[in-house]
Amino acid sequence: MGHSMGGGGTLEAADDRPSLRAAIPLAPWNLDYDWADVRVPTMIMAADNDFIAPAGSMAESYFTGLTAAPEKAYLELRNAGHLTFNSPNTTIAKYAIAWMKRFVDDDARYERFLCPAPRPDAGIAKYTGTCPTG
């Protein structure tokens, strides 16, 4: 789990270490757009008003490139910017905890927070992903 360039580093780590149980890049920034070899369950979080690591050209593109990830999700926060990830946020916490508990702890009880996919609301602008099977 990492933010900005650390989010890009999270993708690099997932690409280099398929033994990782889960990855969550937050507003990732990386010059590499080829994540086709990532085989780690990966949830990418982005912000709809991010001008440093724009969601559409970075995070969403990275998500699309995760073609080998066994499970993947893309969560875009509504009315959020690049630094939103540096402050407490219940939406970030809810889905990050659910993703880590599901894949790091292999706890299928947390699937209910991921499937069916959350709908857009006051905190979520967009969510898409695969549904884990328990």
VOMI-837964 format. One line per 10 residues: number of its first residue (from 1); their letters; for each residue x, y, z of N, C-alpha, C. Coordinates in steps of 0.1 Angstrom, whole numbers, plus 5000, padded with zeros to 4 digits. Layout:
N
NUM) A) X:Y:Z:X:Y:Z:X:Y:Z ~ ... .
//
This chain:
134
1) MGHSMGGGGT) 5009:4988:5000:5000:5000:5000:5009:5012:5000 ~ 5007:5021:4991:5015:5033:4990:5007:5044:4983 ~ 5011:5057:4985:5004:5068:4979:5014:5076:4969 ~ 5008:5080:4958:5015:5088:4948:5026:5080:4942 ~ 5039:5084:4943:5050:5076:4938:5051:5063:4946 ~ 5046:5064:4959:5046:5051:4966:5035:5042:4961 ~ 5024:5048:4955:5014:5039:4949:5020:5033:4936 ~ 5028:5041:4929:5036:5035:4917:5045:5024:4922 ~ 5051:5026:4934:5060:5016:4940:5053:5004:4944 ~ 5040:5006:4948:5032:4994:4952:5029:4986:4939 .
11) LEAADDRPSL) 5027:4992:4928:5025:4985:4915:5038:4978:4911 ~ 5049:4984:4913:5062:4978:4910:5064:4966:4919 ~ 5061:4967:4932:5063:4956:4941:5054:4944:4937 ~ 5042:4947:4933:5032:4937:4929:5037:4930:4917 ~ 5043:4938:4908:5048:4932:4895:5061:4923:4898 ~ 5069:4927:4907:5082:4920:4910:5080:4908:4920 ~ 5069:4909:4928:5068:4899:4938:5054:4893:4938 ~ 5052:4883:4929:5038:4877:4928:5034:4869:4941 ~ 5043:4868:4950:5039:4861:4963:5032:4870:4972 ~ 5031:4883:4969:5023:4892:4978:5009:4888:4977 .
21) RAAIPLAPWN) 5002:4890:4988:4988:4886:4989:4978:4896:4984 ~ 4982:4909:4985:4973:4920:4980:4982:4933:4978 ~ 4976:4942:4970:4982:4955:4968:4972:4965:4967 ~ 4974:4977:4973:4965:4988:4971:4973:5001:4968 ~ 4975:5005:4956:4981:5017:4952:4970:5029:4954 ~ 4974:5039:4961:4966:5051:4963:4970:5062:4954 ~ 4962:5067:4945:4965:5078:4936:4979:5075:4930 ~ 4981:5064:4924:4994:5060:4919:5000:5069:4908 ~ 5013:5071:4909:5020:5079:4899:5032:5071:4895 ~ 5032:5067:4882:5044:5059:4877:5045:5061:4862 .
31) LDYDWADVRV) 5056:5062:4856:5058:5064:4842:5056:5051:4834 ~ 5056:5039:4841:5054:5026:4835:5039:5024:4834 ~ 5034:5020:4823:5019:5018:4821:5017:5003:4818 ~ 5027:4995:4819:5026:4980:4816:5025:4972:4828 ~ 5013:4968:4832:5011:4961:4845:5005:4947:4841 ~ 5007:4942:4829:5001:4930:4824:5006:4918:4832 ~ 5018:4919:4838:5024:4907:4845:5020:4906:4860 ~ 5013:4916:4865:5009:4916:4879:4999:4905:4882 ~ 5003:4896:4891:4995:4885:4895:4991:4885:4910 ~ 4989:4897:4915:4985:4900:4929:4972:4907:4929 .
41) PTMIMAADND) 4962:4902:4937:4950:4910:4938:4952:4925:4941 ~ 4948:4933:4933:4951:4947:4934:4939:4956:4933 ~ 4938:4965:4943:4927:4975:4943:4934:4989:4941 ~ 4931:4996:4930:4936:5009:4928:4926:5019:4932 ~ 4930:5029:4941:4922:5040:4945:4927:5052:4939 ~ 4917:5061:4934:4921:5073:4928:4911:5084:4933 ~ 4914:5097:4929:4906:5108:4932:4901:5115:4920 ~ 4888:5119:4919:4883:5125:4907:4888:5139:4904 ~ 4894:5146:4914:4899:5159:4912:4914:5159:4914 ~ 4921:5148:4910:4935:5147:4912:4942:5153:4900 .
51) FIAPAGSMAE) 4950:5164:4902:4957:5170:4891:4972:5166:4891 ~ 4976:5159:4901:4990:5154:4901:4991:5140:4895 ~ 4982:5131:4898:4982:5118:4892:4967:5116:4887 ~ 4964:5122:4876:4950:5122:4871:4944:5108:4870 ~ 4933:5106:4876:4926:5093:4876:4925:5087:4862 ~ 4920:5094:4853:4917:5089:4839:4930:5085:4832 ~ 4940:5092:4833:4952:5089:4825:4962:5081:4833 ~ 4961:5080:4846:4970:5071:4854:4963:5060:4860 ~ 4956:5062:4871:4951:5051:4879:4941:5042:4871 ~ 4932:5048:4863:4923:5040:4855:4930:5032:4844 .
61) SYFTGLTAAP) 4940:5038:4838:4948:5031:4828:4956:5020:4834 ~ 4962:5022:4846:4969:5011:4853:4959:5000:4855 ~ 4947:5003:4860:4937:4993:4863:4934:4984:4851 ~ 4932:4991:4840:4929:4984:4827:4940:4975:4823 ~ 4952:4979:4826:4964:4970:4823:4966:4958:4832 ~ 4959:4957:4842:4960:4946:4852:4954:4933:4846 ~ 4958:4929:4835:4951:4918:4828:4954:4904:4834 ~ 4964:4902:4842:4967:4889:4848:4964:4889:4862 ~ 4960:4900:4868:4957:4900:4883:4945:4891:4885 ~ 4946:4882:4895:4934:4872:4897:4922:4880:4902 .
71) EKAYLELRNA) 4923:4890:4909:4912:4899:4913:4917:4913:4912 ~ 4908:4922:4908:4912:4937:4907:4900:4945:4909 ~ 4903:4957:4914:4892:4967:4916:4897:4981:4914 ~ 4889:4990:4910:4892:5004:4908:4881:5012:4915 ~ 4886:5020:4925:4877:5029:4933:4881:5043:4931 ~ 4872:5052:4926:4875:5066:4924:4867:5074:4933 ~ 4874:5081:4942:4867:5089:4952:4861:5102:4946 ~ 4849:5106:4951:4842:5117:4946:4847:5130:4954 ~ 4848:5141:4947:4852:5154:4953:4864:5152:4961 ~ 4874:5146:4955:4887:5143:4962:4898:5147:4954 .
81) GHLTFNSPNT) 4909:5151:4960:4922:5154:4953:4933:5145:4957 ~ 4945:5148:4952:4956:5139:4954:4960:5138:4969 ~ 4958:5148:4977:4962:5147:4991:4951:5142:5000 ~ 4939:5138:4994:4928:5132:5002:4933:5120:5009 ~ 4943:5113:5003:4947:5100:5009:4956:5103:5021 ~ 4960:5115:5024:4968:5118:5036:4960:5121:5048 ~ 4947:5121:5047:4938:5124:5059:4928:5113:5061 ~ 4923:5112:5073:4913:5101:5076:4901:5102:5066 ~ 4897:5091:5061:4886:5090:5052:4879:5076:5053 ~ 4867:5076:5057:4860:5064:5060:4858:5055:5047 .
91) TIAKYAIAWM) 4857:5061:5036:4855:5053:5023:4869:5046:5020 ~ 4880:5053:5021:4893:5047:5019:4895:5035:5029 ~ 4892:5038:5042:4894:5028:5052:4885:5016:5050 ~ 4872:5018:5047:4863:5007:5046:4868:4997:5035 ~ 4871:5002:5023:4875:4994:5012:4889:4988:5013 ~ 4898:4996:5018:4912:4991:5020:4912:4980:5030 ~ 4905:4981:5041:4904:4971:5051:4897:4958:5045 ~ 4886:4960:5038:4879:4949:5032:4888:4941:5023 ~ 4896:4949:5014:4905:4942:5004:4916:4935:5011 ~ 4922:4941:5021:4933:4934:5028:4928:4922:5036 .
101) KRFVDDDARY) 4917:4923:5043:4912:4912:5051:4908:4901:5042 ~ 4902:4904:5030:4898:4893:5021:4910:4886:5015 ~ 4920:4893:5011:4931:4886:5004:4944:4883:5013 ~ 4947:4892:5022:4958:4889:5031:4954:4878:5042 ~ 4943:4880:5048:4938:4871:5058:4929:4860:5052 ~ 4926:4860:5039:4918:4850:5032:4904:4849:5040 ~ 4899:4860:5044:4886:4860:5052:4875:4864:5042 ~ 4867:4854:5038:4857:4856:5028:4845:4864:5033 ~ 4844:4866:5047:4834:4874:5052:4834:4889:5047 ~ 4846:4893:5042:4847:4907:5038:4843:4909:5023 .
111) ERFLCPAPRP) 4840:4898:5016:4835:4899:5002:4822:4908:5001 ~ 4814:4908:5012:4802:4915:5011:4804:4930:5009 ~ 4816:4935:5013:4819:4949:5010:4823:4952:4996 ~ 4827:4941:4989:4833:4942:4976:4823:4937:4965 ~ 4814:4928:4969:4804:4923:4959:4791:4922:4966 ~ 4780:4927:4959:4781:4933:4946:4789:4946:4947 ~ 4794:4951:4935:4802:4963:4935:4795:4975:4941 ~ 4802:4982:4949:4796:4994:4955:4791:5004:4944 ~ 4780:5010:4946:4774:5020:4937:4780:5034:4940 ~ 4780:5042:4929:4784:5056:4932:4775:5062:4943 .
121) DAGIAKYTGT) 4781:5070:4951:4774:5077:4962:4782:5090:4965 ~ 4779:5095:4977:4786:5108:4981:4801:5107:4982 ~ 4806:5095:4984:4821:5093:4986:4827:5086:4974 ~ 4819:5079:4966:4824:5071:4955:4819:5077:4941 ~ 4829:5081:4933:4825:5085:4919:4824:5074:4910 ~ 4832:5064:4912:4832:5052:4903:4838:5040:4910 ~ 4833:5028:4907:4838:5016:4912:4836:5005:4902 ~ 4847:4998:4899:4845:4986:4890:4855:4976:4895 ~ 4852:4964:4892:4862:4953:4896:4856:4939:4894 ~ 4865:4930:4897:4860:4916:4897:4855:4913:4911 .
131) CPTG) 4847:4902:4912:4842:4898:4925:4849:4886:4929 ~ 4856:4887:4941:4863:4875:4946:4853:4864:4949 ~ 4857:4852:4948:4849:4840:4951:4855:4833:4963 ~ 4847:4830:4973:4852:4825:4986:4850:4811:4988 .
//
